[in-house]
Amino acid sequence: MSTLEPERGTGTGTLVEPTPQTSHGDGDHERFAHYVQKDKIMASALDGTPVVALCGKVWVPGRDPKKYPVCPMCKEIYESMSGGGGEGKGGDKK
């Protein structure tokens, strides 16, 4: 029986819509600026290829990273690297 058709013996039908599944797990990455190698940021700006941040986030940068706080995971990894490893701060497009 379809959920759009009324049941026999009753005068109305009920449309049952599934509850959308939401995820809060990956959303935190969207609120931060991430650390990425400077040469990777420049290459991405030229050809639109995705970059990988120190924390593992993959995206195509497009927003001004100065408008967002630094990702805590990227910052922790960056600070644990000896000499900083020549990393630069990238922005988040999503």
BELVENMO-V566159 format. One record per pair of residues at least 6 apart in sequence whose C-alpha atoms are under 6 Angstrom apart, sorted by the first residue. I is the first residue (numbers start at 0). GAP is how many residues later the second one is. Records with the same first field share a line. If there is no record, write none. Layout:
I: GAP ; GAP
//
This chain:
2: 12
3: 11
4: 8
5: 6 ; 7
31: 36 ; 37 ; 38 ; 39
32: 32 ; 35 ; 36 ; 37 ; 38 ; 57 ; 58 ; 59
33: 19 ; 36 ; 37 ; 55 ; 56
34: 18 ; 19 ; 39 ; 53 ; 54 ; 55
35: 17 ; 51 ; 52 ; 53 ; 54
36: 50 ; 51
37: 50
49: 9 ; 10
50: 7 ; 8
51: 6
53: 20
54: 18 ; 19
60: 30 ; 31 ; 32
61: 31
62: 28 ; 29 ; 30
63: 27
64: 25 ; 26
77: 6
//
